[in-house]
Amino acid sequence: MSRKLLLEHINVPGIETYDVYRNHGGYKSVEKALKTMSPQEVVEEVQKSALKGRGGAGFPTGMKWSFLAKPEGVPRYLVCNADESEPGTFKDRYLMEKIPHLLIEGMIASSYALGANTSYIYIRGEYYFVLEILEKAIAEAYKNGWLGKNIQGSGYDLDLYVAPGGGAYICGEETALLESLEGKRGNPRMKPPFPAIKGLYGCPTVVNNVESIATVVPILNIGADEYLKIGTEKSSGTKLISACGNLARPGVYEIELGLSVEEFIYGDDWCRGIANGKKIKALIPGGSSVPILPAHLITKTAAGETRYMSYESLSDGGFATGSMLGSGGFIVFDEDQCIVRNTWNFARFYSHESCGQCSPCREGTSWMEKVLRRIENGEGNMRDIDLLADINKKIEGNTICPLGDAAAWPVAAAIRHFREEFEWHVTNPQDALKGNYGLLKTPAITL
Amino acid sequence: MISTQEIQAKRPPFSAEKLEEVQGVIKQFPEGRQKSAILRVLHIAEEEFGGWLSPETMDYVAGLLDIQPIEVYEVATFYTMFNLEPTGKFVFEVCRTGPCMLVGSDNIIEYIKKKLGISKVGETSADGMFTLKTAECLGACGYGPMLQCGKTYHEHLTPEKVDALIEEYRAKYSSTNSQN
């Protein structure tokens, strides 16, 4: 069985309450940091652990921390990104809902490292019920002296608050999140300056994902050396995977990075294969923004090597034959599914969620959505397929934030790997209208 | 600018308890940054004032936060959770994004439409009880199909569960109304 660092005690009854959490080793990382480590030593420990940001981009957390500006007399902020909105991703919600004190403990240790005396958890508005769980846990933490003035007699002060969003995917982008936290529309900011220099209220700010912050707890508890022994050489530690789509047992799993994709999909400890005994057709391994993989590239790379759940193995082959670990939103498609319909569905998502600030994204995402809807409904022509590729190129790299890229890449990948399916919709308009390509053609490859 | 008193004349103010909650939210942010409280205050206002944000409600929130009404309008119109028109007593927001679609959200949406006797998403049932909306990914991908109603997630939906849910909300409504 794989080692668990975050979800070890997730099934302990009452783990959401302070007493049970504390009895299971809770708040030890804060004790250790406050009593035996300087803030700089905590930063160095996290750097040494090689923890990569768990929100999707995979930027090293410790390095992000090291960029934080520290001008005299200016407050610094830590903001937790709990805006989890990437389709296929629901791990942060699971963690916050089931074991809220783990995030709070991580927030205290991380805020101490960064020298922040006020920190915020920005949570998507739809998770208002989770906000209430977090606030209850925060009140317990205050009551027990882990928040507020002079925490555990250390002289360190920290106030922690939770702020809800209002329903906008774009607020998961860190500068849009900061705009939203300032009470404005979630329009991403031009960078530079990066938040580490000018973030919340123009002050130096670090924005980290929920899982990244929670992982600081085990890193401090077991030490970076021990943490580095878990996972692979390039992907240290464990990762929460949100497994969904047509799986026999979907849900949130904590894996040691480096587990084989085959074991994760079919293993008894994990997803137990495809639902209803069907065959796998495709996989999106890291949330809707990453390239889709056809069946023959899921458990093996193009070079015929075993594919593993790690940053390096999932991206093996680049965008041509690989994908990305991303947020760990692991979406599985069975043989009955239609790739065109799904690509259109995600295109509609991005068009709906574009903030409208940059023309290539605002116009391009809705144009792609229209073209894909046309193809899906049997009203497309062959030129439309190339038109999509052309729109893609015009969005990619031409926008302030990566939402444009996130919208473009999945469409490009779907056409790359499933072009015949797009063409079939054009040449068989009557059938395309009748139902799902997958159900009509059953093209899934047997593994 | 219209004075707070004038706005309050048109729009009932928050109860003392809610006003205290709002003051608490404002205090979470540094002095002069009370605008940061806007999203939370709008959520509270929507819940308090009939499930939607009327122009009067938005003006009232602007007064509370000491900002211009336009600053509230631009925020309220940007974020999709806020209803800018009256809705039914309960709003069903069904997730329609990829992972939910893979497990049958399209069928659930069709079923709810039929069940409520409405012809398209966005409409309200004739008795004014239920409004059907669709939402983009609500972070319940492993437990779909699903819908959100108020602050509650209802997951692993089937037609039978939808039937039960509608009954449950009807019962909830009649019991709160008979108490009043």
Interface residues (C-beta under 8 A of the other chain):
Chain A: P75 E84 S85 E86 P87 G88 T89 F90 D92 R93 T118 R124 G125 E126 Y127 Y128 F129 E132 D159 Y161 A163 P164 G165 G166 G167 A168 Y169 S180 L181 E182 G183 K184 R185 G186 Y201 S242 A243 C244 G245 N246 P250 G251 V252 S288 G329 I331 F333 Q337 R341 N342 N345 F346 F349 H352 E353 C355
Chain B: Q28 P30 R33 K35 S36 A37 I38 L39 R40 L42 H43 L65 I67 E71 E74 V75 F78 Y79 T80 M81 F82 R96 T97 G98 P99 M101 L102 V103 A135 E136 C137 L138 G139 A140 C141 G142 Y143 G144 Q148 K151 T152 Y153
